[in-house]
């Protein structure tokens, strides 16, 4: 690389990243190469090698990595949302004995799958911190694809009795294990590869999950309108096969530039990194409770009230997710990464006011009020998607980031999954108002605790990550 070209890139990066101390350790013009050592505030040392055509090559690799990583996030949330939206019309009848509590059992099984997420988060996160980020991403894709195809091929209760219920439980647990190791590991992998644009990198993961929920809801709406007993199985087979294809493509991914093998015991992580762990737990609880109550449970509630047709209710929930994803991306592009906490606070306040309004106006069939509640939910989810994964990235150093984030997040997200059957139980006892009240309480608690300095104290100790010189 010509010295002038190298200096041009270096000066541009210095202007863009004022907090980075860039030091050129070696430059060999004769070999047409240069090595840059990036030193960040008493943090780890990383090196990057630049060749004449590397800017073009890295751009292509980053695009490919982005698509391959977010593809499975999209497929996983498509599958999970499809289960939620079809819980009442398909799964409660297909895999459970006829009962007034079949929907409650269907939601309880969904919660059981999410209770497996902490184990998946710990296992895959530990592997990511010990052996590299790439291998767990491959294995989680294989697990997800196999379990999804298994659900599609599983006979119903009318054919094999309770074996269908137990089989569905085991396969859903396998999916929960895969999701526990997939979502946050994928996000950390992308942010570490694109640390010069962390909000955008993280927002792609969150937006792909929201888009997956939209497609899942849209697919559920189409299936419900067609009144077919078997088409949902075709969709699950297709999702499973696509997941296995993503698994094969992930074998070509490059390892994260921030990975360093580490096997620190969990007790040491808890002792040394407790502020970041508290932040992860707070935000994970808020996210899961808000999304599952204000979207999945709300759709089921509107179907019970016959507010709209089941297909229209599913469309409403899925369109809300799509609008959240579409709004999150421009927010991430326009807002500085330093405003991540501000975006999360805005999300919490929107959920605090939006959840009660959404359920109140739904109960009284006030359509303008329902639209207002949905708009606040969309705003809350969009602000969340734009900042969430950069916020999580900041909480722990790279040496045990995947293990800590995935495990703590999965534990806290299980609270949201457990909220679903509890909300359905409250609905059966004519106490549905407890569901939005729970959302508002969690949002307010998270807002207050995050405002009291946990994050600010931790950001003073935690570097923003190694910045790649390739844009």
C-alpha positions in Angstrom: 0.0 0.0 0.0 1.3 3.4 -0.9 2.3 5.5 2.2 0.0 8.4 1.2 -3.0 6.0 0.9 -2.2 4.4 4.2 -1.9 7.8 5.9 -5.2 8.9 4.4 -7.0 6.0 6.0 -5.3 6.6 9.3 -6.2 10.3 9.4 -9.8 9.5 8.6 -10.0 7.1 11.4 -8.4 9.5 13.8 -11.0 12.0 13.0 -13.8 9.5 13.4 -12.5 7.9 16.6 -11.1 10.5 19.0 -10.8 8.1 21.9 -8.6 5.7 20.0 -4.8 5.9 20.2 -3.7 4.7 16.8 0.0 3.8 16.5 1.7 2.5 13.4 4.2 -0.1 14.6 5.5 -1.1 11.2 5.2 -0.1 7.6 7.0 -2.0 4.8 6.4 -0.3 1.5 8.6 -2.7 -0.4 6.2 -5.6 0.6 3.2 -3.5 -0.2 1.8 -4.1 3.4 1.4 -2.4 6.7 0.6 -3.6 10.2 -1.3 -1.4 12.6 -1.4 -2.0 16.3 -4.5 -0.6 17.9 -4.2 0.2 21.6 -7.4 1.2 23.5 -7.2 2.7 27.0 -5.3 0.0 28.9 -7.2 -2.7 26.9 -6.1 -5.6 24.7 -3.7 -5.3 21.8 -5.0 -6.2 18.3 -3.3 -6.1 15.0 -4.7 -5.8 11.5 -2.9 -6.4 8.2 -3.9 -4.3 5.2 -3.2 -5.2 1.7 -3.8 -3.1 -1.5 -7.2 -4.7 -2.2 -8.2 -5.3 1.4 -10.7 -2.5 1.5 -12.8 -4.1 -1.2 -12.3 -7.6 0.1 -13.3 -6.7 3.7 -16.4 -4.9 2.6 -17.6 -8.0 0.7 -16.7 -10.3 3.6 -18.5 -8.0 6.1 -21.7 -8.0 3.9 -21.6 -11.8 3.6 -20.9 -12.2 7.3 -23.8 -9.9 8.1 -26.3 -11.8 6.0 -25.2 -15.2 7.2 -25.3 -14.2 10.8 -28.6 -12.3 10.8 -30.3 -15.0 8.6 -30.6 -17.5 11.4 -31.7 -14.8 13.9 -34.5 -14.0 11.4 -35.4 -17.7 11.0 -35.4 -18.4 14.7 -37.7 -15.6 15.5 -39.9 -16.5 12.6 -40.3 -20.0 14.1 -40.8 -18.8 17.7 -43.4 -16.1 16.7 -45.2 -18.6 14.4 -45.6 -20.9 17.4 -46.9 -18.1 19.5 -49.4 -16.8 16.9 -50.6 -20.4 16.2 -50.7 -21.4 19.8 -54.4 -20.9 20.1 -55.6 -22.1 16.6 -53.1 -25.0 16.0 -50.8 -26.1 18.8 -53.3 -26.1 21.7 -55.5 -28.5 19.7 -52.8 -30.5 17.8 -50.5 -31.5 20.6 -52.6 -31.3 23.8 -55.6 -33.2 25.2 -58.9 -31.3 24.7 -59.3 -29.0 27.7 -60.3 -25.5 28.7 -56.6 -25.0 29.7 -55.1 -26.2 26.4 -54.0 -22.6 25.5 -52.5 -22.2 28.9 -50.6 -25.4 28.5 -49.4 -24.3 25.1 -48.0 -21.1 26.6 -46.5 -23.0 29.5 -44.6 -25.2 27.0 -43.3 -22.1 25.3 -42.1 -20.9 28.7 -40.4 -24.2 29.3 -38.5 -23.9 26.1 -37.3 -20.4 27.2 -36.2 -21.8 30.6 -33.7 -23.9 28.6 -32.2 -20.7 27.2 -29.9 -20.1 30.2 -28.3 -23.5 29.8 -27.9 -22.8 26.1 -26.5 -19.4 26.8 -24.0 -20.7 29.3 -22.9 -23.7 27.1 -22.6 -21.8 23.8 -21.3 -18.7 25.4 -18.6 -20.6 27.3 -17.6 -22.3 24.0 -17.5 -18.9 22.3 -15.2 -17.4 24.9 -13.0 -20.6 25.1 -12.7 -21.7 21.5 -13.9 -18.8 19.3 -17.2 -17.2 18.3 -17.6 -19.1 15.0 -18.1 -22.7 16.2 -21.1 -22.1 18.5 -22.8 -20.1 15.7 -22.5 -23.2 13.5 -23.7 -25.6 16.1 -26.7 -23.5 17.2 -27.8 -23.3 13.5 -27.7 -27.1 13.2 -29.6 -27.6 16.5 -32.3 -25.1 15.5 -32.8 -26.6 12.0 -33.0 -30.2 13.2 -35.4 -29.4 16.0 -37.7 -27.3 13.7 -37.9 -30.2 11.2 -38.6 -32.5 14.1 -41.6 -30.5 15.2 -42.9 -30.5 11.6 -42.8 -34.3 11.4 -44.1 -34.9 14.9 -47.5 -36.7 14.9 -50.4 -35.0 16.8 -52.1 -35.9 20.1 -54.9 -37.7 18.2 -52.3 -40.1 16.8 -49.8 -40.9 19.6 -51.5 -39.3 22.6 -49.3 -37.7 25.3 -46.2 -38.8 23.5 -47.0 -35.9 21.1 -47.0 -33.4 24.1 -43.7 -34.8 25.5 -42.1 -34.9 22.0 -43.1 -31.2 21.4 -41.7 -30.3 24.8 -38.3 -31.9 24.1 -38.0 -30.3 20.6 -39.0 -26.9 22.0 -36.3 -27.3 24.7 -33.8 -28.0 21.9 -34.9 -24.9 20.2 -34.6 -23.0 23.4 -31.0 -24.2 23.8 -30.2 -23.1 20.3 -31.8 -19.7 20.8 -30.0 -19.2 24.1 -26.6 -19.5 22.3 -27.6 -17.8 19.1 -29.1 -14.4 19.6 -26.5 -12.6 21.8 -23.5 -14.5 20.4 -24.5 -13.4 16.9 -24.9 -9.8 18.0 -21.5 -9.8 19.8 -19.9 -11.4 16.8 -21.2 -8.6 14.5 -20.5 -5.7 16.8 -16.9 -7.0 17.3 -16.5 -7.2 13.5 -18.0 -3.7 13.0 -16.9 -1.9 16.2 -16.5 1.4 14.3 -20.3 1.3 13.7 -21.6 -0.5 16.8 -25.2 0.8 16.8 -25.8 -0.1 13.2 -24.2 -3.6 13.6 -26.3 -4.4 16.7 -29.5 -2.9 15.2 -29.2 -5.3 12.2 -29.5 -8.3 14.6 -32.4 -6.8 16.6 -34.2 -5.7 13.4 -33.8 -9.1 11.8 -35.4 -10.6 14.9 -38.3 -8.1 14.7 -38.6 -8.8 10.9 -38.7 -12.5 11.7 -41.5 -12.0 14.1 -43.3 -10.0 11.4 -42.9 -12.8 8.8 -44.0 -15.3 11.4 -47.1 -13.3 12.3 -47.9 -12.8 8.6 -47.5 -16.5 7.9 -49.7 -17.3 10.8 -52.4 -14.9 9.5 -52.2 -16.5 6.0 -52.4 -20.1 7.5 -55.4 -19.1 9.7 -57.3 -17.7 6.8 -56.7 -20.9 4.8 -58.0 -23.2 7.5 -55.5 -25.9 6.7 -54.5 -28.6 9.2 -51.1 -29.4 7.6 -49.7 -26.3 5.8 -48.0 -25.1 9.0 -45.9 -28.3 8.9 -44.6 -27.3 5.4 -43.6 -23.9 6.7 -41.7 -25.5 9.6 -39.9 -27.9 7.3 -38.9 -25.0 5.1 -37.5 -23.0 8.0 -35.6 -26.0 9.3 -34.0 -26.6 5.9 -33.0 -23.0 5.6 -31.5 -23.1 9.1 -29.3 -26.1 8.1 -28.3 -24.2 4.9 -27.2 -21.3 7.1 -25.2 -23.7 9.2 -23.2 -24.8 6.2 -22.5 -21.2 5.2 -21.4 -20.2 8.7 -18.4 -22.6 8.3 -16.8 -19.9 6.1 -17.1 -17.1 8.6 -13.9 -15.4 9.9 -13.2 -15.4 13.6 -13.9 -12.3 15.7 -11.0 -9.9 15.9 -11.5 -9.5 19.6 -11.5 -13.1 20.5 -9.0 -14.3 23.1 -9.4 -17.7 24.7 -10.5 -17.4 28.3 -12.0 -19.9 30.9 -12.5 -17.6 33.9 -14.8 -19.3 36.5 -18.3 -17.9 36.7 -17.8 -16.8 40.3 -14.9 -14.6 39.3 -17.0 -13.0 36.6 -19.8 -12.3 39.0 -17.4 -10.8 41.5 -15.5 -8.6 39.0 -18.2 -7.6 36.6 -21.3 -7.3 38.7 -22.3 -3.8 37.5 -22.5 -5.0 33.9 -24.3 -8.2 34.9 -27.0 -6.1 36.7 -27.4 -4.0 33.6 -27.8 -7.0 31.3 -30.4 -8.6 33.7 -32.4 -5.4 33.9 -32.6 -4.8 30.2 -33.2 -8.5 29.4 -36.2 -8.6 31.8 -37.6 -5.4 30.3 -37.3 -6.6 26.7 -38.8 -10.0 27.2 -41.7 -8.9 29.4 -42.6 -6.0 27.0 -42.4 -8.0 23.8 -44.3 -11.1 25.0 -47.0 -9.2 26.8 -47.6 -6.3 24.4 -47.3 -8.5 21.3 -47.8 -12.2 21.7 -50.2 -12.1 24.6 -52.0 -9.1 23.3 -52.7 -10.9 20.0 -54.2 -13.9 21.9 -56.2 -11.5 24.1 -57.7 -9.7 21.1 -58.7 -13.0 19.6 -60.5 -14.0 22.8 -62.4 -10.7 22.7 -63.2 -11.2 19.0 -61.9 -7.7 18.5 -60.9 -8.6 15.0 -60.7 -11.9 13.2 -57.8 -14.2 14.2 -56.0 -13.4 11.0 -56.4 -9.7 11.4 -55.2 -9.9 15.0 -52.1 -11.8 13.9 -51.5 -9.2 11.1 -51.7 -6.4 13.7 -49.0 -7.9 15.9 -46.7 -8.8 13.0 -47.0 -5.3 11.3 -46.1 -3.8 14.7 -42.9 -5.8 14.6 -42.1 -4.9 11.0 -42.6 -1.1 11.7 -40.3 -1.5 14.7 -37.6 -3.0 12.6 -37.9 -0.4 9.8 -37.8 2.5 12.3 -34.8 1.0 14.3 -32.4 1.1 11.4 -32.5 4.9 10.6 -32.4 5.6 14.3 -29.2 3.6 14.6 -27.7 5.4 11.6 -28.6 8.9 12.8 -27.9 8.7 16.6 -24.5 8.6 18.1 -23.4 5.5 19.9 -22.9 7.6 23.0 -26.7 8.0 23.2 -27.3 4.3 23.6 -28.5 4.7 27.2 -30.8 7.6 26.2 -32.4 5.4 23.6 -33.0 2.7 26.2 -34.6 5.2 28.6 -36.9 6.4 25.9 -37.9 2.8 25.1 -38.7 2.2 28.8 -40.9 5.3 29.1 -42.8 4.5 25.9 -43.5 1.0 27.2 -44.5 2.4 30.6 -47.3 4.5 29.1 -48.0 2.3 26.1 -48.8 -1.0 27.7 -51.7 0.2 29.9 -53.2 2.2 27.1 -53.0 -0.7 24.7 -54.9 -3.1 26.9 -57.3 -0.5 28.3 -58.5 0.6 24.8 -58.5 -3.0 23.6 -60.9 -4.0 26.4 -63.3 -1.1 25.5 -62.9 -1.6 21.7 -61.7 2.0 21.2 -59.8 1.6 17.9 -58.0 5.1 17.9 -56.8 4.3 21.4 -55.6 0.8 20.4 -53.7 2.4 17.5 -52.1 4.9 20.0 -51.1 2.0 22.2 -49.6 0.1 19.3 -47.7 3.2 18.2 -46.1 3.6 21.6 -45.2 -0.1 21.5 -43.6 0.3 18.1 -41.7 3.3 19.3 -40.5 1.5 22.4 -39.4 -1.5 20.3 -37.6 0.6 17.7 -35.6 2.5 20.2 -34.7 -0.7 21.9 -33.6 -2.4 18.7 -31.4 0.5 17.7 -29.3 0.5 21.0 -29.8 -2.9 22.7 -26.8 -4.9 21.5 -24.3 -2.1 21.6 -25.4 -1.6 25.2 -24.9 -5.3 25.9 -21.5 -5.2 24.2 -20.3 -2.5 26.6 -21.1 -4.4 29.7 -18.4 -7.0 29.7 -14.9 -7.3 28.3 -14.3 -9.5 25.3 -12.6 -12.3 27.2 -15.9 -13.5 28.7 -18.4 -11.3 26.9 -20.4 -14.1 25.1 -20.7 -16.3 28.2 -21.8 -13.5 30.5 -24.2 -11.8 28.1 -25.8 -15.0 26.8 -26.3 -16.6 30.2 -27.5 -13.6 32.1 -29.7 -12.5 29.2 -31.3 -15.9 28.9 -32.0 -16.0 32.6 -33.7 -12.6 32.6 -35.5 -13.3 29.3 -37.1 -16.4 30.9 -39.1 -14.0 33.2 -40.8 -12.7 30.1 -41.5 -16.2 28.8 -43.0 -17.2 32.2 -45.1 -14.0 32.1 -47.1 -15.5 29.1 -48.8 -18.4 31.0 -49.3 -16.2 34.0 -51.0 -13.5 31.9 -53.2 -16.1 30.4 -54.1 -17.4 33.9 -54.9 -13.8 34.9 -57.1 -13.5 31.8 -59.0 -16.6 32.7 -59.8 -15.1 36.1 -60.9 -11.7 34.6 -57.8 -10.0 35.8 -56.1 -9.2 32.5 -55.2 -5.7 33.8 -52.3 -7.4 35.7 -50.5 -8.0 32.5 -50.0 -4.3 31.4 -49.4 -3.4 35.0 -46.5 -5.9 35.1 -45.0 -4.3 32.0 -45.2 -0.8 33.4 -43.7 -1.9 36.7 -40.7 -3.6 35.0 -40.2 -0.6 32.7 -40.2 1.8 35.5 -37.9 -0.3 37.7 -35.5 -0.7 34.8 -35.5 3.0 34.1 -34.9 4.0 37.7 -32.1 1.5 38.3 -30.3 2.3 35.0 -30.6 6.0 35.9 -28.9 5.6 39.2 -25.4 5.2 37.8 -24.8 1.5 37.2 -24.1 2.0 33.6 -22.2 5.3 34.0 -19.9 3.8 36.6 -19.2 0.8 34.4 -18.6 2.8 31.2 -15.7 4.5 33.0 -14.0 1.1 33.4 -15.0 -0.6 30.1 -13.4 0.4 26.8 -15.6 0.7 23.7 -13.9 -2.2 22.0 -11.2 -2.7 19.3 -11.9 -0.5 16.3 -11.3 -1.9 12.8 -9.4 0.4 10.4 -11.4 -1.0 7.5 -14.7 0.8 6.8 
